[in-house]
């Protein structure tokens, strides 16, 4: 049997791990004979994997091979030199990976950035700016293509001119969520799309914890930007700790439900991150520590604010507030505050939030 067909058969075998693949190749005397009757008889396998390898659906294998050729998908086995070494070191590493885009990127130094699917505007902006900074400095940003912080992290890395890897919880023949089709196309062009799931795999709930172990397993460390107490990002952080990798978290407002997961991680020993240098220090990468300045915004070049605008920003602080609250704090007329808020928003210094509130842009 030719090697490509054997690879595809092994990649689809349910429950097959790296140790099984190595044993089958050794028993068969090479990859081409890893699915031979002699190899299958010699190696103890999970029942479902044995049943599949003994009588694979050849039509499905043909369809997989045709799809891989048409889509430019490469299939890495755990025995291939290009299989990422950090991922290979974790318990429960996948036996095979489907890759679209750059395979070489999988071996580069990576930072996992994860968080809430429903972040605050400030959290989304923070993820974009941190990702842009790290990507520009040479770290590959790895995340899960999900809504919210994941997408903001991928976007930030691309905006910073760097590279990003999206680990998917579906087969690579579909994009989930569907609204990220354009983002996935840009990542495929300038980075990597990655999955352990074969063509046709839908977004089952059980897939995403498995995806999270790959995100953390590929990376030197994990940065949690915003996360509620039950966020899937906390699973990624726990898996990173179990693999002996670093975990960092950005604190937020004590009033924000989206910050409670980060605060719990910090209480449990995660590194509190106030600037990009904190992450470089935790990862032990010798890059000059300096405050994060972020991606340039339209307001960065505006003129210095006069005293009343400075007073309004000071009154706003770093917690969202309504116009009425700002009137009480500054004693300025509500009409003046409304006008000043509009100017500050146009300059990119503040943003409107749900409930008639305003917040400072990080």
Steps between C-alpha positions, in 0.01 A plus 500: 500500500642843411613729781238773443219249528647348817537847656139582425381169640701545821381861542135389491539209743300585816694493825838447335787665690864572414621184675264289288620662177867443586431139597308430177778647285760296687293181479440546128862582424413845363212742447374329183431178697370660823143387421594148389336199661831410663537843659139508619541154653819600681391829658229531772263777382175657622216285356357784287842579353567134421161460332557808283854411399401143417210603276524872421240676288702529181254752350559730798877460457468588129294809589754606765789471255313699233406771749856527633639539149240762403526704822877481549457318831805319637467208740766471770546180696657503844801321345571778247797735561270801450265395783528783760736391780326689782169335411665159480616543860151520654291211626230407251659670197304428178629228270441716193449863408334654194679818396412779257753780454849493647615171653831657608311748719403216736857479628538874571478650854131548573283681752144377547250784545151402608198645677131571501277459197310808621774741607464862600611754239804572718587129514473466125725804449752369753520163323557666163772730631687236699484255208630765259788577736604138549460409133703801393774387742512152347264283707238301312154558649299180539129494573176321416320711234205545737295815539632770732854493638616222265403697191642825641831324567522363146408841359759675715777264389415556134472875553841499668654339194569173679381142481209320662377141531130416529426160657155391388240283672366371167640347186684753286239466225273726705548820699342540841356746574395563141538877537875449533538368144683812385726500807579131447593573138746770610650272764542224239680749277732648764506237771360154570165328543530181702272219612522142624151433364450350153297646217130519576530529880231740630539737799409257778527631856742222593745615231592829663675378817707280265576804287603690815764240591661558159495879546678475835721210388642694206587803710770609743229660711136606508371855550137529613366845413142483629311199633194432709504237771380228262687609190660240276814713521549368853518147356783615273677656799461184709634285216797736462581460870470121476749508210742710705445814292465856629161662562443875510179698549401864456296637792187704444227680684382336820146577379539318167384136476741465208797555731414251773669208329822701461488605864454135603803399290709774662391386849604148401848612397478624141727794419316834519562687176495879499723550196653295222832474683335288769430231241852512356639458852273205578589326173870565571555639154772771494303786349531851639229565757298810425142620545261406225430799282252319278396542140475857377151648513355804337499690830865444579608805304237737637586820682545509877169518682403812686431495874129417482557202271776372727268539797228305317739216416621492861139483617430218257794304642519141385147391583210562257275787608180674387464869420310551828787348696749726322284806573506410869878450498595813306215750561513578126166550318363185336489676160871579521586147608301351213686720250840424655430128498424517129833673432689248713329215318592643160861527617501133601546564872165363619229268370127468549385193692160334556267667748592859409845467654842616382839341555860589429676323214804309633 
